[in-house]
Amino acid sequence: MSQFVKFCIFIALALTPEIVLAHSPIKGIGNLFNGILHPLFAPAQLLSIIALGLWFGQNQPAKHQVTVFAYLFAVIAGLLASYFSLRFNVSMALLLGASGIGLLIISNFKFPSLVYITCAMLLGFAIGLDSIPNDLARKEKIISLFGNGVGIYFLLLYALALSESFSKKAWQTIAVRVLASWISASALMVLSLNYFANKG
């Protein structure tokens, strides 16, 4: 078994238990910081946000700021929907999206701007919708969701900036594709483990 496969299995196993605890707050740090950190502890969100950021940075749509603003608008819409407790299980869709975008990064295929904008809005809305905080009162819920929005937005910007800065030389673009392959493989493994767990 290659080192790459071992690494992907380790990541998938490490992320799987967190799905159950994805919306559980960390005690003692407050609702705002819990919201900001939430995307880091929700595997489906983390993988899909990083995949989107790497994809945007590789193709540099940051120069067309519409894509980033469309993502932000969709995230806000998803957070508003989650505020009103519209509960849909979108984790599997986010994992599929992360895996698919990872494959697109590897292929290095260029798309029209409308494709990036559409993907940004669909995944952004799903990410926001997946951010329902557990058992919070109205004011605390608003604070937590605001923190979610900040964390979700800045995580995308960091991934985008990293990918864009790693687009100058051939070895840098290869490194981004390798990272994308890990994201894609990890998302597929989490999906597979969940499928067999639910089937059993």
N, C-alpha and C positions, 0 to 999 in steps of 0.2 A: 504494500500500500504506500503510495507516494506521500511526501510531506504535505503537499497541497490538500489531498483528500483528508488526511488526518486533521489538518487545521480547520477545514470546513466542517467536519463532524464535531470537532470541539466547540466551534462557534455556535453551531446549531443546537447542541446539547446545552450550552451555557445560556442561550437565549430562551429556550423553550419554557423553563419554569417561570420566567418573568412574565409570560403572557397572563397568568392568573393574577399576578400582583401588579399589573401594569398601571392600575389606577389607584393603588394604595398609597396614601401620603407618607412622607418621611416625617416622623414626629419631631417637633421642636424647631423647625425652620420656617414655619409660616406658610400660608396659602400661596402667596406670590411666588416665593422661591420653589415651592413644590410644583407650581404650574410651569415655571421656567425650566425646571429639571425634568419634567414629565417626559418629553420626547426621548430623553436619553435612556429611560427605563422601560419604554414601550417598543419592543423589537420591530414590530411592523412599521411604526412611525419612523424610527431611527433609520432603518434600511431604506425606506422609500424616500425620505428627505435627503439623505446622503446621495442616493442614486440620482435623484433629480438635480441636485446641486452639481454633481460631477458631470452630468449630461449637459446641463446648461453651460457650465464653464468650458467644457471641451469644445462646444460649438459657439461659444462666446455670444449668446443672445443677450448678455448683460449690456452690450452696446445698444440693444433695442430694449429699453427698460420696461416696455409693455409686458414682457413675459414675467418679470419679477413682480410687477404690480398686479398682474392677473392672478398670480399665485397668492399674493397677500390678500387680495379681495376675496378669493375663494376660501382661504383659510378662515377669514373673519366670518364669512357666510356659514361655514361649517361649525365654527364655534358658537355662533348664534343659534343654529339648529340644535346643537348639543345642550345649550342653556335651557331650551324649552323641552329638554328630555326626549328628543326624537332619537330613539335607540335603534341603531342598526349595527349589526356585526360586520364591520368593514375591514377587519384585520386581515382576513384571507385575501381580499381584493388588494389591499396595500402590499402584501407580500408578493402577489402575482405581478403587481405594477413594478415593484422594486426589481424583481427578477427580469421582467421584460426590458426595463430601461437599462439594466446592467448589460443585457445582450446587445442592445442598440449601441451602447458605448463601445463594446468590444468590436462591433462591426464597423464603427466609425462612419456610418452612413449619414449623410446630411439631408435634412428635411426643410421644407418651407417653414417660415416663422409661425404660421398658423398651427402647425402640428405641436410645436413647443408650447404655445399659448394654451391650446386645448388640453394637453397633458398636465400642464401646470394647474389649470383650473380644476380638472377632474380629481387629481391626486390631492391638491390643496384642500378641496372641499371634504374629501374623505378623511384626510388627516385631522382637520378641524372637528369633524363629526365623531372621530374616534377618541376625543379628548374629554369625555364626560367625567367630571369629578364625582367621587363617591360621597353621598349623604352630606352635602354642604348646604347651609342656609343661603338665602338669596345674595347677601352682600359678600360672603366668603366665596360663593360660587363665581361671582363676577370677577373677584380678585384672582381666583385660581385660573379662570379661563383667560383673563388678560395676560397672566404669566405664561400660559400655554402659547398664546399668540406670539409673545416676544421670543420664547424659546424656539418655536417652530420656524419663525422668520429668520432669526439670526443663525440657526443651525444650517439652513439652506445657504445663507450668504457666505458662511465660512467654507462650506463644501464647494460652492461655486468659485470663490476666490482661490482656493487651493487648486482646483482643477484648471482654472484659467492661468494661474501662475506656472502650472506644469504643462503648458502647451507650447513652449518655446523650442524644445529639443526633442529629438526622436525618443530617447530613453525616458523622458518625462511622460510623454503620451503613452508609452508602453506601461509605465508604472500605474497610470490612471486606469488603463484597461485591465491590468492585473487586479487592482483594487475592485473594479467593477465586476470582474469574474468572481471574486470572493463574495461580494454582496449578492450576486445572482445565485450562486451556489448555496449560500447560507439561507437565503429566502426560500429556495426550493426544498432544502432539507427541513426547515421548520414546518413548511407546508406538509411535507411527507410524514413527518413525525406526528403532526396534529391529525392528519387523515387516519393513520393507523391507530392512534390513541383513541380517536372517536369511534372507529370501526370496532375496536376491541371492547 
